[in-house]
Amino acid sequence: MSTTSPSKRIATHEVVNQPPPLVDHNAFDADPALAEALVREGGEWGLDRVRDFGAVVASTEALEHAKRAQRNIPVLKTHDRYGNRIDAIDYDPSMHWMLRLGVERELNSLPWREPRAGAHVVRAGLFHLFNQLDTGPCCPMSINYAAVPTMRQDAALADQWERRLTLPDYDSFAQAGMVMTEKQGGSDLRANSTIAEPIGDGWFELTGHKWFCTHPVFDVFFTLAQSEAGISCFVAQRPHPGFRIQRLKDKLGGRCLASSEVEYDHLPAQLLGEEGRGTAVMVEQLIWTRLDTLLGVTGMMRRVVAEATWHARHRSAFGAPLAEQPAMVNVLADLALESEPPPRRQPRCASHAPSTPRTLRRRPFAASRWP
């Protein structure tokens, strides 16, 4: 028989000294360096727009959608119940929710729809915040964003596609894609073995196997293939019987986004740019998406700093919150500094930069930035 009185029993299921979820704050207001950068680089007119988006990406609703989309990964459906080839991707509704959010907030189209000074800066601020929610939907947004300047290398193709590529309507816009790498070449695009056979009037038929294709539910896409003149860039459309999804990649990260291997079987495609100069033509797409990769990493780093700081403020050890312990303060300060580059310095005159380096002034860590 127990001698412990009911009033003295320990509540073993009571959770103490654990931080609550970091939700329902404004990720923009918590990041003064982002606001400073927008103003400094000509995007002051978009401050309210970016601030509003900062509240959305850190909301309970958005974060629940991100978690659900990562739990319920995409499923490839190659055939329908009657045996017809359909090559469809079954995304969780939460993934569609995030993709819709990106399109309707013009993360893929703002500078092209509103080509004013600072438009790319404002869009960069939005993209930085979107990556703090989830990187999965950011990849399609980036590819679609880069598709406009890439397509503009051919006036007729741009006239055909640009309006649809930039519609802020998830149900009607045209998603763009790019499919380049092959297993024998990887980033060495010149090693591509896909064959392009001319069929007249600037059209070719493509046959080959592509090792990596992200988000293969696009309407139009750029790809590389070997023509008689060498590696060339082409624009193709799907769905088409000549475009087949072979399998989805089993990835460690970004699992809510379908990445795949695909096969071309006499897939019709139009030449983009000069034949034999495909890598140079495709570089336009790569420039914009690689810049977005940098922005995406900064967004992820900022989310990490937010989570670490929040945790340290709400968990105690050795008689004080972690955020007040000297060793932890140093760790958090290092994280904050790494995620927040110093302001860009202007040279003394337009002709040259300072000849001697000066110490970079960095904003000191302040735990009070976070809610």
C-alpha positions, 0 to 999 in steps of 0.5 A: 500500500502506498504511503504517498498522499494524493496531494504530494504525488508527482504529475508525471505528464505535466510539461514544464520548462519547454518553449511554446510553439513559435507561431502567430508572430510577424517574421518581417517585424522580427527582422529589422535588417530586412526592412533596412535592406528594402528601404536602402535598395529602393523597395520602401514602397513595398514595406507594408506588402512584405510586412503583411506577408510576414504575418502570413508565413508565421501564422499557425495556419501556414505552419500547419499546412507546411507540416502536413505537406511534409508528412504527406509526400507527393505520389506518382500516378502513372496510369488511371484505373483503365490503364491509360498513361496519365503521369499525374502527381498527387499533391497533398492539399496543403502543398496546393495551399502553399503554391496558391499562396505564392502565386497569389502574392506574386512571388513568381511575377511581381517585377514583371507585372509591376516593372518599377524601381525596386520591384525585384527588391520587394519580391526578394523580401517576399521570397526570403520570408516564404522560405521561412515557411517552407522551401518546397513551394519556393522552387516552383516560384523561382523557376516561374520567376526566371522563366519570363526573362528566359522566354523573352529571348524569343519575342514570339514565344514570350508573346505566347506565354508571358501573360499566362506565366505572370497571372496571379491566379493559381487556377489559371496561370501557367507553371514553367519548369526546367529539365536539364541534368542527366545521370552521365553528366550532372551539372556538365550540361554539355554531356547531355545525350538527349537527341533533338531531331528537326521536323521543320519550322523551328520544331524538333522531336526530343528523345532521351532520359533526364535525371532530375526534373523538379515539380513535373506538373508544369505547362511549359518548360525549358530543356537541353538536347543535342542537335546537329549544331550542338547542345541547344535549348528548347521549349516544350509543353506537357501534358504530352504522350512523349513526356513520361515521368519515370519515378519520383526521387526519394529525398532527405529534404524538401519532401513535399515537392515532387522531384523526378526522373523523366523520359522524352519519346519524340517529344515536340519542342521549339528551338529557343535562341540560336541552335548550338548555343543552348547552354548560353541561352539557358544561363538566363534561367540559371542566373535568376534561380541561383540568386533565388537559391541564395535568398532561400538560404538566407530565409532558412537561416533566419528561421533557424535563428528565430527558433533557436532564440525563441527556445533559449528565451523559454527554457531555463538551466542553472537558475536562469533562461538559456538566453541569459547564460553567457555561453548561450548568448555567444552561440545565439549572437554568432547565429544572428551575425551569420544570418544578418550581413552588415549594411553595404558600405558606399565608397568615398567617391564613385570612382573607387572603394576605400583602399584600406578595409574597415571593421564591419559594424554589426548589430549586436544580438538582441533576444527581445526582437522575437516575440 
